Amino acid sequence: MPPPQLRIASKLLGHLLWQGPSRELPDRMEDVQHAWDVAGALLQLSYASEPMVATSVATVITWLARAPTQSETC
């Protein structure tokens, strides 16, 4: 199974790419980096010592894991 950051980033990336299908390659590469950064930030928050933050991040991660992919919504 891929690492958590990769799984989260791939979920985010699918939604980012779906929102801007006509974007050029450099813009799409920025989307890839943005998805990776957001996934890393979510994981860092989930490892934080505050249970409230960790619970909120866990909720977002759970939601992202269940979010339909572009192929499922078309």
C-alpha positions in Angstrom: 0.0 0.0 0.0 1.3 3.5 -0.9 2.4 5.8 1.9 -0.4 8.0 3.5 0.9 11.2 2.0 0.8 9.7 -1.5 -2.7 8.4 -1.0 -4.0 11.7 0.2 -2.2 13.7 -2.5 -3.6 11.5 -5.2 -7.2 12.1 -3.9 -6.6 15.9 -3.8 -4.9 15.9 -7.2 -7.8 14.1 -8.9 -10.1 16.9 -7.8 -7.7 19.7 -8.7 -7.2 18.3 -12.2 -10.9 17.8 -12.7 -11.6 21.4 -11.9 -9.2 22.7 -14.5 -9.1 20.2 -17.4 -7.7 22.7 -19.9 -4.7 23.9 -17.9 -1.2 23.7 -19.3 1.4 21.2 -18.1 3.3 23.8 -15.9 0.0 24.6 -14.1 -0.8 21.0 -13.6 2.7 20.4 -12.2 1.9 23.2 -9.7 -1.3 21.3 -8.8 0.8 18.1 -8.2 3.1 20.0 -5.8 0.2 21.7 -4.1 -1.6 18.4 -3.5 1.6 16.9 -2.1 2.2 19.9 0.2 -1.4 19.9 1.5 -1.2 16.1 2.1 2.0 16.6 4.1 0.4 19.4 6.1 -2.7 17.3 6.9 -0.5 14.4 8.1 1.6 16.8 10.2 -1.6 18.1 11.8 -2.9 14.6 12.4 0.3 13.7 14.3 -0.1 16.9 16.5 -0.6 16.4 20.2 -3.9 18.2 20.3 -6.7 15.6 20.0 -9.2 18.2 18.6 -6.9 19.0 15.6 -6.0 15.4 15.0 -9.7 14.5 15.0 -10.5 17.3 12.5 -7.7 16.2 10.2 -8.8 12.6 10.5 -12.3 13.6 9.5 -10.9 15.4 6.4 -8.7 12.4 5.5 -11.6 10.1 5.9 -13.7 12.3 3.7 -11.0 12.4 1.0 -10.6 8.7 1.1 -14.4 8.3 0.4 -14.6 11.2 -2.2 -15.5 9.9 -5.7 -12.9 10.1 -8.3 -13.5 11.9 -11.6 -14.3 8.6 -13.4 -16.9 7.8 -10.8 -18.6 11.2 -11.1 -18.9 11.2 -14.9 
